[in-house]
Amino acid sequence: MRSLITAMVGLLAAVLFPAVLAADDFERYTLPFLSQAGETEHTVELKKLTMEEVTRWKPIFKDQQGAFLIVKSNQGHWGKLLVQFARQRHEDTSVPIALLERCISYKPGQERLILAQAASVRLFDGFHFSLDSCQVVPAELKGDLKYVADEQDGYLEPVGKAKMFLVTKPMPGTEAKKADRPSIGDAFEARFINGTYQLHDDGRRIAKLHLKVDEEGGLTGDYISEATGQRYEVVGKVLEPKHHLQFEVKFPQSVQQFKGWIFTRDAASICGVTTVQGREFGFYANRVDE
């Protein structure tokens, strides 16, 4: 088993993402920030989003293009979208569309509890988009946004009681925080484990993992599911040698165990084995800036 784990650690070291990742700018706009739309100078309410509006305001994200919209649905749910206007080719012609590159809506009451999400949604003339399901729906079902093709480039507009806000400049508190990167000397110390990681579990689940080590080597923290936004308790301990750790995540109906090794050079990544219902799988986690 040890030789298998050693081989897996070596393989993961070769394919891991860069040592310290910056959390996606889009991800940092969670429910508390979205609900400020209309009450801050950083957003402007629009009755129509046109190509002119998209080009008028510079993208607020360095790594992503398009207009960043905050939308309040007819059902009162808040969501966020990255929108661009484009043309869809069809045989010898093309038709204008609104391209919803990323769409996420949230359930009320929690910071990250996701209601629905989608990517690369193409919205054609006359069709509606439902924020509550992040799906295209026919006009008779009355979604929250609709795309209208006109003689120019077309536009996106809210439907019914839905409201649409354009984010014109980054909101305070959404900027990336500088990671607390440990300064590692000759000897690795358990405190170097402290930090926030993006956990990838068997290619099936992604979560934000917060870890903190106490003076006795006890490990505590939380696990925030990317899919649902739900937060779960993490408990564990640091083993010997001190770059060896184990912890478990307590879900409502089950407990998942993790055993891993953190890189001793920079404490930037963890990789190892996780056990779910008696079956073992691989995982890795990269330290992130938040």
One Martini backbone bead per residue (centre of mass of N, CA, C, O) as a GRO file, in nm:
protein
  290
    1MET     BB    1   0.058   0.062  -0.022
    2ARG     BB    2   0.297   0.263   0.008
    3SER     BB    3   0.391   0.239  -0.290
    4LEU     BB    4   0.129   0.345  -0.413
    5ILE     BB    5   0.130   0.622  -0.276
    6THR     BB    6   0.406   0.716  -0.378
    7ALA     BB    7   0.330   0.707  -0.679
    8MET     BB    8   0.092   0.901  -0.660
    9VAL     BB    9   0.243   1.146  -0.554
   10GLY     BB   10   0.431   1.173  -0.800
   11LEU     BB   11   0.209   1.212  -1.011
   12LEU     BB   12   0.069   1.460  -0.885
   13ALA     BB   13   0.318   1.648  -0.888
   14ALA     BB   14   0.315   1.662  -1.213
   15VAL     BB   15  -0.019   1.765  -1.238
   16LEU     BB   16  -0.047   1.997  -1.082
   17PHE     BB   17  -0.121   2.286  -1.016
   18PRO     BB   18  -0.025   2.556  -0.925
   19ALA     BB   19   0.072   2.600  -0.610
   20VAL     BB   20  -0.085   2.886  -0.607
   21LEU     BB   21  -0.417   2.986  -0.605
   22ALA     BB   22  -0.658   3.187  -0.739
   23ALA     BB   23  -0.947   3.280  -0.682
   24ASP     BB   24  -1.214   3.329  -0.845
   25ASP     BB   25  -1.368   3.623  -0.900
   26PHE     BB   26  -1.659   3.519  -0.940
   27GLU     BB   27  -1.674   3.354  -0.665
   28ARG     BB   28  -1.664   3.606  -0.459
   29TYR     BB   29  -1.969   3.653  -0.546
   30THR     BB   30  -2.173   3.632  -0.308
   31LEU     BB   31  -2.471   3.685  -0.164
   32PRO     BB   32  -2.396   3.945   0.003
   33PHE     BB   33  -2.316   4.102  -0.260
   34LEU     BB   34  -2.566   4.073  -0.441
   35SER     BB   35  -2.770   4.214  -0.228
   36GLN     BB   36  -2.637   4.513  -0.296
   37ALA     BB   37  -2.784   4.567  -0.534
   38GLY     BB   38  -2.878   4.913  -0.573
   39GLU     BB   39  -2.689   5.012  -0.296
   40THR     BB   40  -2.446   5.073  -0.495
   41GLU     BB   41  -2.202   5.234  -0.697
   42HIS     BB   42  -2.114   4.944  -0.842
   43THR     BB   43  -2.411   4.968  -0.956
   44VAL     BB   44  -2.657   4.930  -1.232
   45GLU     BB   45  -2.966   4.964  -1.344
   46LEU     BB   46  -3.133   4.770  -1.603
   47LYS     BB   47  -3.356   4.736  -1.883
   48LYS     BB   48  -3.098   4.710  -2.077
   49LEU     BB   49  -2.867   4.500  -2.259
   50THR     BB   50  -2.619   4.619  -2.460
   51MET     BB   51  -2.349   4.654  -2.654
   52GLU     BB   52  -2.293   4.940  -2.556
   53GLU     BB   53  -2.271   4.864  -2.254
   54VAL     BB   54  -2.044   4.657  -2.277
   55THR     BB   55  -1.832   4.867  -2.409
   56ARG     BB   56  -1.844   5.095  -2.195
   57TRP     BB   57  -1.762   4.872  -1.994
   58LYS     BB   58  -1.523   4.735  -1.832
   59PRO     BB   59  -1.400   4.463  -1.731
   60ILE     BB   60  -1.360   4.347  -1.389
   61PHE     BB   61  -1.203   4.105  -1.504
   62LYS     BB   62  -0.898   3.985  -1.601
   63ASP     BB   63  -0.990   3.667  -1.703
   64GLN     BB   64  -1.277   3.800  -1.800
   65GLN     BB   65  -1.531   3.852  -2.013
   66GLY     BB   66  -1.779   4.073  -2.007
   67ALA     BB   67  -2.073   4.106  -1.848
   68PHE     BB   68  -2.162   4.176  -1.508
   69LEU     BB   69  -2.440   4.022  -1.356
   70ILE     BB   70  -2.715   4.106  -1.146
   71VAL     BB   71  -2.994   3.898  -1.036
   72LYS     BB   72  -3.344   3.923  -0.966
   73SER     BB   73  -3.589   3.725  -0.932
   74ASN     BB   74  -3.928   3.660  -0.922
   75GLN     BB   75  -3.858   3.481  -0.646
   76GLY     BB   76  -3.596   3.639  -0.499
   77HIS     BB   77  -3.340   3.549  -0.634
   78TRP     BB   78  -2.993   3.538  -0.651
   79GLY     BB   79  -2.760   3.628  -0.923
   80LYS     BB   80  -2.501   3.541  -1.173
   81LEU     BB   81  -2.345   3.685  -1.479
   82LEU     BB   82  -2.186   3.615  -1.791
   83VAL     BB   83  -2.195   3.842  -2.077
   84GLN     BB   84  -2.239   3.795  -2.433
   85PHE     BB   85  -2.225   3.885  -2.769
   86ALA     BB   86  -2.335   3.695  -3.060
   87ARG     BB   87  -2.298   3.437  -3.319
   88GLN     BB   88  -2.488   3.184  -3.483
   89ARG     BB   89  -2.421   2.935  -3.681
   90HIS     BB   90  -2.611   2.855  -4.002
   91GLU     BB   91  -2.477   2.747  -4.244
   92ASP     BB   92  -2.492   3.052  -4.441
   93THR     BB   93  -2.550   3.173  -4.156
   94SER     BB   94  -2.655   3.406  -3.887
   95VAL     BB   95  -2.733   3.458  -3.537
   96PRO     BB   96  -2.823   3.628  -3.272
   97ILE     BB   97  -2.686   3.625  -2.931
   98ALA     BB   98  -2.678   3.526  -2.595
   99LEU     BB   99  -2.392   3.467  -2.387
  100LEU     BB  100  -2.390   3.255  -2.103
  101GLU     BB  101  -2.111   3.165  -1.950
  102ARG     BB  102  -2.213   3.228  -1.646
  103CYS     BB  103  -2.432   3.067  -1.392
  104ILE     BB  104  -2.562   3.175  -1.066
  105SER     BB  105  -2.766   3.064  -0.796
  106TYR     BB  106  -2.922   3.139  -0.473
  107LYS     BB  107  -2.996   3.057  -0.169
  108PRO     BB  108  -3.130   3.156   0.105
  109GLY     BB  109  -2.921   3.225   0.415
  110GLN     BB  110  -2.655   3.160   0.247
  111GLU     BB  111  -2.356   3.229   0.100
  112ARG     BB  112  -2.316   2.927  -0.093
  113LEU     BB  113  -2.604   2.826  -0.167
  114ILE     BB  114  -2.694   2.653  -0.440
  115LEU     BB  115  -2.947   2.640  -0.681
  116ALA     BB  116  -2.798   2.713  -0.965
  117GLN     BB  117  -2.611   2.604  -1.270
  118ALA     BB  118  -2.417   2.731  -1.559
  119ALA     BB  119  -2.279   2.693  -1.902
  120SER     BB  120  -2.292   2.805  -2.211
  121VAL     BB  121  -2.553   2.980  -2.277
  122ARG     BB  122  -2.793   2.997  -2.540
  123LEU     BB  123  -2.976   3.294  -2.639
  124PHE     BB  124  -3.258   3.340  -2.817
  125ASP     BB  125  -3.492   3.476  -2.979
  126GLY     BB  126  -3.766   3.489  -2.740
  127PHE     BB  127  -3.621   3.368  -2.514
  128HIS     BB  128  -3.584   3.243  -2.188
  129PHE     BB  129  -3.441   3.292  -1.851
  130SER     BB  130  -3.390   3.092  -1.565
  131LEU     BB  131  -3.248   3.145  -1.258
  132ASP     BB  132  -3.360   2.903  -1.079
  133SER     BB  133  -3.237   2.686  -1.319
  134CYS     BB  134  -3.044   2.771  -1.548
  135GLN     BB  135  -3.259   2.796  -1.800
  136VAL     BB  136  -3.415   2.754  -2.090
  137VAL     BB  137  -3.730   2.907  -2.183
  138PRO     BB  138  -4.023   2.958  -2.281
  139ALA     BB  139  -4.216   3.238  -2.292
  140GLU     BB  140  -4.476   3.112  -2.147
  141LEU     BB  141  -4.297   3.067  -1.868
  142LYS     BB  142  -4.152   3.302  -1.766
  143GLY     BB  143  -3.881   3.428  -1.694
  144ASP     BB  144  -3.613   3.670  -1.619
  145LEU     BB  145  -3.494   3.660  -1.913
  146LYS     BB  146  -3.450   3.822  -2.241
  147TYR     BB  147  -3.404   3.790  -2.593
  148VAL     BB  148  -3.354   4.056  -2.841
  149ALA     BB  149  -3.371   4.091  -3.179
  150ASP     BB  150  -3.236   4.335  -3.388
  151GLU     BB  151  -3.091   4.544  -3.624
  152GLN     BB  152  -2.850   4.504  -3.456
  153ASP     BB  153  -2.745   4.323  -3.156
  154GLY     BB  154  -2.927   4.331  -2.934
  155TYR     BB  155  -3.097   4.227  -2.617
  156LEU     BB  156  -3.123   4.236  -2.261
  157GLU     BB  157  -3.407   4.154  -2.040
  158PRO     BB  158  -3.627   4.181  -1.805
  159VAL     BB  159  -3.888   3.992  -1.636
  160GLY     BB  160  -4.116   4.140  -1.482
  161LYS     BB  161  -3.980   4.154  -1.147
  162ALA     BB  162  -3.716   4.150  -1.248
  163LYS     BB  163  -3.365   4.227  -1.189
  164MET     BB  164  -3.094   4.431  -1.340
  165PHE     BB  165  -2.732   4.440  -1.286
  166LEU     BB  166  -2.446   4.631  -1.336
  167VAL     BB  167  -2.109   4.585  -1.292
  168THR     BB  168  -1.868   4.857  -1.291
  169LYS     BB  169  -1.717   4.776  -1.015
  170PRO     BB  170  -1.556   4.657  -0.770
  171MET     BB  171  -1.627   4.524  -0.473
  172PRO     BB  172  -1.581   4.549  -0.161
  173GLY     BB  173  -1.429   4.232  -0.056
  174THR     BB  174  -1.351   4.081  -0.352
  175GLU     BB  175  -1.070   4.077  -0.317
  176ALA     BB  176  -0.772   3.941  -0.315
  177LYS     BB  177  -0.603   3.769  -0.082
  178LYS     BB  178  -0.325   3.725   0.077
  179ALA     BB  179  -0.143   3.470   0.132
  180ASP     BB  180  -0.042   3.258   0.403
  181ARG     BB  181   0.281   3.199   0.358
  182PRO     BB  182   0.506   2.995   0.457
  183SER     BB  183   0.822   2.994   0.621
  184ILE     BB  184   1.056   2.756   0.526
  185GLY     BB  185   1.280   2.557   0.659
  186ASP     BB  186   1.442   2.273   0.752
  187ALA     BB  187   1.186   2.240   0.935
  188PHE     BB  188   0.887   2.092   0.961
  189GLU     BB  189   0.574   2.235   1.053
  190ALA     BB  190   0.246   2.205   1.138
  191ARG     BB  191   0.161   2.514   1.090
  192PHE     BB  192   0.193   2.503   0.771
  193ILE     BB  193  -0.104   2.393   0.719
  194ASN     BB  194  -0.229   2.644   0.746
  195GLY     BB  195  -0.533   2.704   0.555
  196THR     BB  196  -0.639   2.727   0.211
  197TYR     BB  197  -0.819   2.492  -0.005
  198GLN     BB  198  -0.846   2.308  -0.307
  199LEU     BB  199  -1.054   2.032  -0.344
  200HIS     BB  200  -0.989   1.713  -0.511
  201ASP     BB  201  -1.226   1.437  -0.553
  202ASP     BB  202  -1.192   1.205  -0.790
  203GLY     BB  203  -1.326   1.410  -1.004
  204ARG     BB  204  -1.622   1.477  -0.843
  205ARG     BB  205  -1.516   1.682  -0.617
  206ILE     BB  206  -1.545   2.023  -0.489
  207ALA     BB  207  -1.360   2.217  -0.236
  208LYS     BB  208  -1.337   2.410   0.047
  209LEU     BB  209  -1.042   2.412   0.264
  210HIS     BB  210  -1.012   2.448   0.616
  211LEU     BB  211  -0.708   2.472   0.814
  212LYS     BB  212  -0.619   2.391   1.167
  213VAL     BB  213  -0.349   2.398   1.402
  214ASP     BB  214  -0.257   2.301   1.702
  215GLU     BB  215  -0.023   2.245   1.953
  216GLU     BB  216  -0.111   1.918   1.950
  217GLY     BB  217  -0.211   1.852   1.637
  218GLY     BB  218  -0.484   1.946   1.593
  219LEU     BB  219  -0.755   1.924   1.352
  220THR     BB  220  -0.937   2.192   1.199
  221GLY     BB  221  -1.255   2.286   1.025
  222ASP     BB  222  -1.373   2.323   0.678
  223TYR     BB  223  -1.626   2.222   0.430
  224ILE     BB  224  -1.700   2.354   0.098
  225SER     BB  225  -1.920   2.306  -0.133
  226GLU     BB  226  -1.941   2.384  -0.469
  227ALA     BB  227  -2.227   2.268  -0.545
  228THR     BB  228  -2.393   2.381  -0.259
  229GLY     BB  229  -2.240   2.547  -0.009
  230GLN     BB  230  -2.194   2.357   0.206
  231ARG     BB  231  -2.109   2.310   0.553
  232TYR     BB  232  -1.839   2.118   0.710
  233GLU     BB  233  -1.683   1.934   0.937
  234VAL     BB  234  -1.338   1.927   1.056
  235VAL     BB  235  -1.132   1.648   1.168
  236GLY     BB  236  -0.799   1.588   1.325
  237LYS     BB  237  -0.442   1.508   1.253
  238VAL     BB  238  -0.103   1.508   1.318
  239LEU     BB  239   0.160   1.328   1.218
  240GLU     BB  240   0.424   1.105   1.158
  241PRO     BB  241   0.535   1.309   1.006
  242LYS     BB  242   0.436   1.657   0.990
  243HIS     BB  243   0.339   1.602   0.671
  244HIS     BB  244   0.126   1.419   0.812
  245LEU     BB  245  -0.231   1.369   0.753
  246GLN     BB  246  -0.560   1.350   0.917
  247PHE     BB  247  -0.914   1.345   0.815
  248GLU     BB  248  -1.265   1.443   0.858
  249VAL     BB  249  -1.594   1.444   0.713
  250LYS     BB  250  -1.915   1.555   0.830
  251PHE     BB  251  -2.191   1.422   0.724
  252PRO     BB  252  -2.516   1.351   0.773
  253GLN     BB  253  -2.474   1.021   0.655
  254SER     BB  254  -2.149   1.061   0.674
  255VAL     BB  255  -1.794   0.964   0.661
  256GLN     BB  256  -1.486   1.114   0.546
  257GLN     BB  257  -1.162   1.005   0.473
  258PHE     BB  258  -0.826   1.150   0.514
  259LYS     BB  259  -0.494   1.093   0.365
  260GLY     BB  260  -0.191   1.296   0.382
  261TRP     BB  261   0.060   1.500   0.199
  262ILE     BB  262   0.268   1.767   0.243
  263PHE     BB  263   0.462   1.986   0.107
  264THR     BB  264   0.789   2.075   0.230
  265ARG     BB  265   0.880   2.326   0.062
  266ASP     BB  266   0.568   2.507   0.055
  267ALA     BB  267   0.278   2.406   0.146
  268ALA     BB  268   0.081   2.399  -0.133
  269SER     BB  269   0.027   2.075  -0.119
  270ILE     BB  270  -0.206   1.797  -0.125
  271CYS     BB  271  -0.180   1.432  -0.106
  272GLY     BB  272  -0.392   1.123  -0.145
  273VAL     BB  273  -0.632   0.940   0.054
  274THR     BB  274  -0.974   0.832   0.025
  275THR     BB  275  -1.264   0.724   0.222
  276VAL     BB  276  -1.562   0.553   0.087
  277GLN     BB  277  -1.732   0.306   0.193
  278GLY     BB  278  -1.442   0.136   0.187
  279ARG     BB  279  -1.329   0.316  -0.047
  280GLU     BB  280  -1.055   0.409  -0.251
  281PHE     BB  281  -0.915   0.738  -0.324
  282GLY     BB  282  -0.811   1.019  -0.481
  283PHE     BB  283  -0.636   1.329  -0.376
  284TYR     BB  284  -0.627   1.697  -0.393
  285ALA     BB  285  -0.463   2.010  -0.268
  286ASN     BB  286  -0.469   2.367  -0.306
  287ARG     BB  287  -0.348   2.650  -0.233
  288VAL     BB  288  -0.526   2.962  -0.163
  289ASP     BB  289  -0.654   3.255  -0.254
  290GLU     BB  290  -0.915   3.495  -0.104
   0.00000   0.00000   0.00000
